[in-house]
Amino acid sequence: MRVLRLLILPILLWSCSNEPNKPPASTEQLSQRPNDDHSYANLDQINTKHLHLELEIDFESQTIYGIARHQMQNRGADTAIFDMKGLLIQKVTLGPKGLEKETDFTIGPMDKDSIIGQALLVNVEEHTSEVNIYYQTTSASDALDWLDTNLTSSKSKPFLYTQGQAILTRTWIPLQDAPSNRLTYSADVKVPSDLLALMSAKNPTERNDIGSYHFEMKRAIPSYLIALAVGDIGFQDLGNHCGIYAEKELLNDCVKEFEDLPQMMRVAEALYGPYQWGRYDVLVLPYSFPFGGMENPMLTFANPTLLTGDKSLVSVVAHELAHSWSGNLVTNHSWSDLWLNEGTTVYFEQRIMEALRGKEIADILAQVEFGELQETLKEMAADSSFQDSKLHLDLVNRDPDIAMSDIAYVKGAFFFRTLEQAVGRAQLDSFLKSYFKHFAFKTISADQFIDYLEAQLLAKSGIDFNYRQWIFEAGLPDNCMKVQTPRLDKIRSFAQSFNEGKNPFKPIAQIKWIQKNGKRKKTVAYVPVQYSDYLIQEWQLFIRGLHPQTKASRLRLLDQQFKFSHTQNSEILCDWFVLAAQSNYIFEIEPQLRAFLQKVGRRKFVLPIYQALAKNKKGLSLGRTIFQEVKTNYHSVTRHSAWKALYRKN
Ligand SMILES: [Zn+2]
């Protein structure tokens, strides 16, 4: 065996075979990214068309043992380049199963910031179309979240799920991990016989006794959408090709919360054309899942923090469903144009919510998000990252996670809302419908989008629209449409009045007429204002409108009246903890804070709380103590972000 060492290589293997050896690749060759800023793959020379996975899931060692069988289209390449990170490669073979021949491979150096990972260069022949990579995952496989039994609802069975977006699929499968390469996949997965395996593919609805499952995804998808979950999972059908998977203990609550899913599907199809993926199921994961939802095709992964009992957060499911068109059907060509996935989806989500709950509620949801965008823009201006408030981003040598901000999502959505205002709803709808059809199962760049927009919408309607300013310039253009929300104006005035030292929530006088001694008599009853009198989004806006330096004594009074610290709604809890962290009140509600950070791993909630705690010395110390206690409960995505907030700049 010949061992080749290159620079600082955490994992470096060189396998032996009877092939004549080619000269070793240079460091420069091993670091090239010819087709995508975040992938080493030489897609223009050779690319995977179909991937077959053979996976054995070992909970005891928290390892996946796998074979990734790539069926490739080879245009005369002598090397096939794959992406990998945190994997151990045992061997690589060429040819069909049973007739395989081992071949040489080289693993390149880790990129400077350990974002992209390593290139895996496999020697192939001019006509090679089958490359089989034998590998195993490691503790550095960041896509994987192995949950001990205590982190699941059953408390008796473990759980595993993967999170591929943006560039983590390479940490559990060696593959060409660029969104521009679409592939079909199949998988044979072996799991402990008391657990069920599910993938972003056609799924079983119940466990079998041998723990072996076969999956097929026959529609070509980008690699970040390959997903796996394994656990003690039950299923319930909701009708209209929709259903819910969840840990058995959560299943009934999930079914109640998401019972409108079939109706959402009808609304979505009426808006932008037929659903293209067969079934649409939602899998509700354990609490450590770092995102609200992930649009894995045919099987959205959802966060249990959406279970509020009052359907107040179902817009997240509308969002993931919308991704079945925007993102999954028409995909951003590179992560620089994430807004084409997310902005379109937020707009689509708002339209679904409008059809389901009416314009007033949909506008309130949009306005709350718009407030978040304005805050983000202010922060970006303050920390000199304002250039990143363009929709199309420059991400060369940068973590694609940078794109996952309110810019892609909310500025992106307001791009479409403003466009709607300019051209009219009917025209925009017909444009989007044809856009989803035209680019179905393809990827799209900002330039391609612009060409299509000009030809199919603007030229036809004779409208001049400043799309270049929206897409390529920082900040929010002046023509950004304004959403009118009188209910939110009222709640804003409550926050202002509270900040001025007044109490906007005095009991409301209700006049009643009663009969007494044969006479009609007027009485006045004072009815206290209650938490349930306002929408979740109204409370969010109220809390966000309070002065950061509000005294602990005043926060205590609010908390006594509305029990914010004791609500089950994570959106409210997050905003409340962020506000409380800026005064000493946080130490009065420390048990609730600790319980929340221990249970919930959704980055959207966890990160702002740690960031708020880090703003003062005492809070930082509390934040660090809690983080050290609970960090193993988080997926790596959340753990890394929280760690940065608590440790990096200090
Ligand atoms: Zn999304």
Boltz pocket constraint, residues with backbone or C-beta under 6 A from the ligand:
constraints:
  - pocket:
      binder: B
      contacts: [[A, 319], [A, 323], [A, 341], [A, 342], [A, 345]]
      max_distance: 6.0
